[in-house]
Amino acid sequence: MRLVLAALSRPITVVVALLSIALCAVLALQRMPVDIFPQGGDPAIYVAQPYGGMDPAQMEGYLTYYYEYHFLYITGIDHVESKSIQGATLMKLTFHEGTDMNQAMAETIGYVNRARAFMPPGTVPPFITRFDAGSVAVGELVFSSTTRSQGELQDFALNRVRPLFATLPGVSAPPPFGGNQRTIVITLDPDKLRQYQISPDEAIASVGKSSLVMPSGNVSTGSTNRIARTNAALGADLTEL
């Protein structure tokens, strides 16, 4: 009864108090996402492009240049950093504060597909990762050996170690980075090509036609049914040699 009498005797005070409570509630709702999950670090997206067999200079000229050229058209981009190594290039796209990262991620994927049209044949899609609090690596596993080559370490990390982490609940194990992949590099002699009147495109097409993966079949020899094994892949032949 006393509260009712106090409200009737001071109506302006009660109205001001109610408006203050409503204003504080609106401010609390606006600031609640920041309190629950604040943004950590600069808004950034990482793009990792592999291409086996290319040296750092070739990666920079044939792949990284086209990516950097197209990434400058993304809305909210601040700057682009890149590092090219043997067989791979890593690019970091940093955006201004307040940029809509969902839109930036969509534009990055679109410009990646556009830039790949200017790259050499055989360029595989890159790895695109958004950098935020949920994608920060909790640890790094580094492999080194004095008796194993980088290619062997790459195979060991990819085929034996990575599946162990990928099966753990709540853990995402990215592919290993930095090792040498199994590649075949063919060097063409320009003098020999001119001597036989063969262009580089014809030599590449000839290598592609001679490196075929053909299925095996059955060969019937009398009453015996044998399985025929074919091996027309150039990579397998060179590996056996």
Secondary structure, 3 states (H helix, E strand, C coil): CHHHHHHHHCHHHHHHHHHHHHHHHHHHHHHHHHHHCCCCCCCEEEEEEECCCCCHHHHHHHHHHHHHHHHCCCCCEEEEEEEEECCEEEEEEEECCCCCHHHHHHHHHHHHHHHHHHCCCCCCCCEEEEECCCCCCCCCCCCCCCCCCHHHHHHHHHHHHHHHHHCCCCCCCCCCCCCCCCCCCCCCCHHHHHHCCCCHHHHHHHHHHHCCCCCCEEEEECCEEEEECCCCCHHHHHHHC
